[in-house]
Every structure is written in C-alpha cells, then in structure tokens.
C-alpha cells in the first residue's frame, strides 16, 4: 500500500522527512501478531449510531522501550498503565482522527491517510516521542480494519472511525522525555458527528479564552489542546451555541470553529469572490486533512480565488454589516447583508458544517450561509463524500480491503 507519494506539492518536504523515518528503528507489519477475541460483541444499530460510543472487537498495540516491540492485534479491552505514567501527569499524549468508508462497490477505503501519518509523526516529535514509519502503521491499521470488517457500517453518512493514539508511559515523575511509550489504535462505527446531521450551527465567538498561541502547540494534534476547551464549550452550549469560534490576540484573529478549521467564502474588498481560511505558519491552526482537501479541490476548480490568510472578527463583522445590539440578557437578530456568502467549518469528524449564526459581544450575527442553500458547502460535501464512498475514483481514497 504505497501511499506517501500522494501528497500535495507544498507538503513534500515534510513527506520527505517521513520517508526518512524508514532509516530509523520502527515496528514492521511483517512482524504483526494477531490474537482473536473468543467473545465477539454484538453490532450496534447502524441507524442509531452515536459518535464515539461504539468500538470493535479488537485493537492494535505497539510498545516502545528504546526499541519497538512487535505490533499486536489483540481483543479490545482496558490498558494497564502505571499511575506515574507521564501521559497522566504531563499530557505526553497525541492522537489522530481517521475514517474508513464502505464504498458503493462493497470495498473499504481510507481517505488521504498519508497526511495523518505526517501529522502524527510531527506531533510525536513535538512531544519528544520516538518516530515510526507511517507506511508500516497504515499496513497494520488496514489489517485491523480487515479483521473487524463487520463493524464498518453501511448506513448513509456513517463510517468506521479510527483513533490512533500515542502516549508516554514511563513510570517516573518529572518533566522529561518519556523513555517508554505505547502506540495503540481503536476503531468503531460512527454516524454524523453532530446529532442534527448536516445542519447549520451557531458559534459563540469567545473573547476571553484562547485555544492556541504563536509558538505553541495549536498546530499539533495533542490531547492537551482539547481538554481546556471543554469548559468554554459548555458555556457556549448554555447560551444556545453548538461550538466556540476561537479568536486570538488584540485584533481577534479568527482561528478555528470548535474542533474544525474555518472557511469563509466572500467578496473581497477588491470585488473578487474569494475563499479564505487562516494560514498554518503561526501554529494557531491544526493542519487538517479535510482543510487541505478543500484547498486542493477548490484550487483545481479555479472558479474563485483561494487564499490562506488571516482575517479578524472586525473584518467579518464589517463584511456582514451587522447592526444588532443586546438589550439586557436578550439577543436580537440584526440586519445582516454584505459581502459574506458562506461560512463553514471542516474536519474529519463532520466533513463540512455550515455556520448560520455567531454570538459576539452581545450581538447575534446572522450569517447568510443558508440563504441560498449553502451551495459551496454542499458541493464540497458531495465531492468529498463521492471520493470517500467510492462513487468517484480517486487516488485520495486507497482501497484497503
């Protein structure tokens, strides 16, 4: 399964780094050990799947203690971990989010998995954990999915969620490199990430909390980036919003929407139609696989300008021409017209998600994403889904079994 050549041009320098990892010590698919469960579990109702609530019969584990152990497919079950493990005290933990799709032809596909391997090794380096060969992990992962194939759901918009995780397990206290680690993968069937499915969401633009800062870890998929978002997200829910619109700095740069990358289709100040998403350079933004795929697709279409650049809440409000204000605790709809066509989030879990409203400093900013039926958001959902489910042939969706 040669996958790492299918990488966008601007990521090839990173891909070269990943290829070079083959020269270091790594686990091998050829050494994979399989231990099958003697008590297979029941399958959930495909039409009543909750995201992240169901798991398959098996899991993949690989240990690192100066050298990599043999990869091991074993029955799904609890991990044995020392109470002093560094993952528990110092957040030496990272993960990935991937999916496998049951195609219209009955075959199972991944979606651009080489990008996940690049990002996972980048996160590993940031935490001082040992590198590994992404190709070898993908081959082991493909075998795990083949073993648990019956858990790949057939319901519309459903998939098998894949969660590779890598944690520092050295049983000593002290903020130092972990000399022991565990890489493991669990999988399970999922339905839509949002219970409402493909429907527009409301965001709370948070002017108090920040998700990431320049030079920090926002550009890496670390568990430490997510725990601190739970409290602000709960406050957003209490105000009627589904997610946080994360801002940064005195200028209030728009960064991410909940756990999604943010995109805006608007008429730029020069009058040209433009799709804009925040850039990666400052590490405020996670380099999402869906984000990259949207950039690649829309640049291929060549129907409007596609740019990666910063924009602020001030730019957004001005473009919306919002004229709303709060009275006490009540939020009144404003008259919103102007240059914004669509605002949406993008990520592996949800694919794309339209945004119809932003709560910001007492204002209720109604975004016209759904006014014309969100044509761009819907087109992206269709084109990406067609690739993922095999309705359209693409090198982005390699068949694994």
Secondary structure, DSSP 8 states (H G I E B T S, - for coil): ---TT---GGGHHHHHHHHHGGGS----GGG-EE---SS------GGG--TT----SEEEEEEESSSB---EEEE-------TT-HHHHH--EEE--EEEEE-TTS-EEESSHHHHHHHHHHHHHHTT-----HHHHHHHHHHHHHHTGGGS--STT-EEEEEEEEEE-----SSS--S-EEEEEEEEEE--SSTT-S--EEEEEESS--S--TTSSTTS-BTHHHHTHHHHHHHHHHTT-SEEEEEETTTTEEEEETTEEEEEEEE-TTS-EEEEE--STTS-S---HHHHHHHHHHHHHTSSEEEE---BHHHHHHHHT----EETTEE-B----SSEEEEEEEETTTEEEEEEEEEETTEEEE-GGGTTT-HHHHHHHHHHHHHHTTSS--TTS-B--
